[in-house]
Amino acid sequence: MATFLLAIVSRSIGTSGCLKHSSSPMQSVLIAASLFLLLAACTVGCQERSDPENTVSATAKRQMIEPAQPLPASGRMEPGEPAAPFVLTERSGAAFDSASLRGKVWLGSVFFANCPGPCFRENQAIAEILGLISEPDFIAVSLTCDPENDTPDVLRRYADRFEADPTRWKFLTGSMEIIKAVANTTLLLPAEVGIHSERGVVFDREGRLRGSYHLLQPDRVSLLVKLIRDVLAEPAPDAAANPVDRLPDSGIAPTSGEPAR
C-alpha cells in the first residue's frame, strides 16, 4: 500500500522535489490525499515495530471478549449434578481439595495476576461481594489461567492487594490441564493461558451450578449478590448424598502438610 501511494506521489513531483506546475487541481487533491495516507501508514508501521506485543495483546483482548466456545446464557440456572471434585494448590502453598467446599455456597472465577485489562476490576467486584455477604458459609474461589507465572507466592502477594481473607477467598494455581478442566467443565468458562471470562459463577452447598453473571457490570453484580443470598437461604444438604468422581490432582506439590480449609 505504501509503495503504491509513493509511486503516485513520485509521478507528480519533479526532480526538484516540488509539485509540477502543470498539475491539475484534481491531481493536487490526489497527491495531498496520498501523502496523508502514506504518513498514516508509516506511523502505524512504526508503532507496531516499536511494540512487538501490540498485535498479541489485541488478539488476547478479543479472545477474552469472544471465547472460542460460546458461553452459556448468563443468569440463574436450574441445579444439575454436583461438580466433580478437584485438587489444586492454594496461595498458602497447601493443597486445596474442593471437597472442603461441601456445605458452602461459593463463587468461582478465572483470572491471572499479570492481566493488563479487566482482572483487577473483576477481583475488586469479588472483594466487594465478600464485604456485602459476611456469612462464613460463603467463599470465593479464583483460578489463575497463567499457572506458570502465578506461583503460590505471586498469588499471595496479589491477594494482599485486596486484603483477601484466606479463610473466605481462595486463590488457586496448579497444572494448566487441571485448571482448564475445572474452568471448562465445572465453571463452564473458557480458560487458556492469559485468556478468560469476566463472569462469576455461583455454586450451592451441594456443588451444583446455580448461575453466572458478569463481574464488570454493576447491575449484573447486584443480581449476582441476590442469587448468592437466595442460595445461602436454602437448607443444607445431606453430606452423604451425591457422591462424585474426582479430577486429577493439581500437579504442584504442596509446600505444607495440611490441606487448605
N, C-alpha and C positions, 0 to 999 in steps of 0.2 A: 504494500500500500504506500509506504513512504517513498519507495523507488519510483512508483508511478507518478505521484504528486511532484517529486523532484524533477522528473522528465518534463512535465507540463510547464513548470516554472522556468526550467533551463531554456526551453524553446522560445520563451517570451522575453528573455533577458539578453542583452547584448554582451559583447566581450568586456565592456567597461563595468559590467555589474549593474547597469541601470536598465529600467524598462525601455523597450524600443519605442521611439516616438510614434511609430505607425500603429501602435496597439490601439484597437477599438475600445470603446467603453466596456463592451461585453468581455473582451479579453482581460481588461483590468480587473473587473469583478472576479473573473475566474482565477486570476493569479492571486488576488488577495485571499480568496477562499481557500485556495490550495496551500498558501503559506500558513494560514491559520490551522488547517488540518494537519499539516506537516509538523508544526510546532507542538500541537496536542499529542500527536503520535510519538514524537521524541520524548515528551515529558512523561507519558505513561510508561514507555520503554525504560527510561532511566529509573523510574520508581520501582519497577519490577526487578530490574537488575540490582538495585541497591538493597532490596528486601526480598531475598530468595524465598522466604517463608510466606510471602504475601498470598500467593496462589493457594498454598496448602491451607493456610489459616482460613481463607474464604471458603474453600471446599469443606473444611471441617465444620464451619458455621452452618453451611447449607445442610450438611448431613445431620447436624443436631436438630435442625428445624424440620427436615424432611427425611426421617429414617428410611432405610431400605425396605423394611416391612411396616405396613401401616399399623398404627396403634389402635387398640380397641377404643370404642367411644368412651369419652370421659363421663363421669357421673357415678351414680350408685349402681351396684350390681347385685343380682341375686346370689346368695352364697352357694359355692360349689363344693368341690372336695378340698380337704386341707392340703396346703402346700407341702411338698417334700422337704424334709429337714436337710440342713446343710451345716458344715463346719467351716468357718473361716477364721481369720486372725484379727483380733481387736487391737485398737491403738495402744493398749497396755502391753501388747506382746503376748497376751494369753489367748488360748483357743476360745472361740465363741461358738457354742453349739446352739443352733436355733431351737432345740428342744426347750431351752430356757425361756422361750417366748410363749410357751404353752400357758394359757390362762391370762395372757396380757393382750391388750389391743396395741398394735404397732403400726408405725408409718414408715414405709420403705421408700428409698430414693437412690439415685445414681448420680455421681459427681466425680470430679478429680481435683486435687488440691491446686494444681498449676493452671487451672482453667482461666483463660483470659476474658471469658464472657460472663454468662449468667450464673455460674455456680455459687458465687459469693452471695448473690441476692436470693438464690434458691435456699441456701442454708440459713440466711437471715430469716427467711419466712418460717423455716422449721424451728429456729430458736424462738421466734415469736409465738408459734403454736404451742410449744412446750411451756412457755410462760403463761399462756392463757389456760392451758389444761394441766393442772398440777397433780392430778391423780397419779399415784405411783404405779398403777397398773397400765399406764400409757407410756410407751417409749418410742424413740425414733431409731431407725437402723439405716445408715448411709453406707453404700458400697462404692468404693473407688473403681473407676474404669481405667485407671492407669497404675496398676499394682507394681509395675517395675520401678516406678519413681516414688509412689506413695507407700513407703515403708511404715511400719508402726510408729517410728519416731517422727516422720514427716506428718503423719495423721495426728499425732499427739499435739504437735505444735499448731497445726491447722485448727484442731478442735478448740485449742486455748483461745483462739481469736473470737470464738463465740461463747466463751465461758461455759462450754458444754459439760454438763454434769455426767460423769462416766456411768452413773447408775441408770440414767434415763436416755442417753444418746450414745449409741454405739457407732463407731467408725471402723469399717471392716476392709481388710485387704486380703490377698492370698493369690492363688492361681487364677490367671485370667480365664482359663477354661471353666473353672467353677463359678467365678463371678458372672461370666456371660450366661452360664446355665441358670443361675439363680435369677438374674435380671430377666432373661427371656422367658423362662418357664414359670417362675414364681411371681415376679413383679409385672410380667408381660410388658416389659420395657426394652428398648434397644440398648445394647452396650457393646461397643468396640473401644479400642484404645483411644481415649480422648473424645469419644462420641457418646452422647447420652440424651435422654429426655429430661425435661424440667418438671415432670409430674411427681406428685406424692401419691403413694398407693397405700390404702388402708386395709389392714387385716384384723379379723375378730379374734376372740380368745381361743378359737379352735383352729386358727391358722388359715382361715378361709378369706379369699379376696372379696372385699366388700365395695370397692370403688376407688376411683382416682380422679384427681383434679390438678390443674396447672398451678405450680407454686409461685409463678411470677405475676399472676393476675389477682388483685385484691378481692374481687368478687368471688373468684373460684376458691381462694383461700378461706373465705367465710363459709362457703359450702363444705369445704374440707373439714373445718372445725366442727360444724354441725354434725357431719357424718360421724366423726370420731366420738363426739359426745353421745350420739344416739347408740352407737355400737357399745360404748362403755356402759350404757344403761341396761344392756341386755344381760340376762342371767349367765353365770359362769357355767361352762360345760362340764361334763363328766370327764375327769382326767384320764380315764382308762379307755375312752372311746376313740374311734377313728385312728387306728394305727396306720402309719405311712412309711414308705420306703425312704432310705437315706441316700442323699447325694454323696459323692466322694468328699474327703477332707480337703482343706484349702491348699495343701501342698507347701505351706510355710510352717516350719516347726515353731511352736510357741516358745517364748523366752521365759515363761514362768509356768509353774506346775498346775495351777488351778484354772479351770475354765472361767471366763468372764461371766458374771451374773447380771 
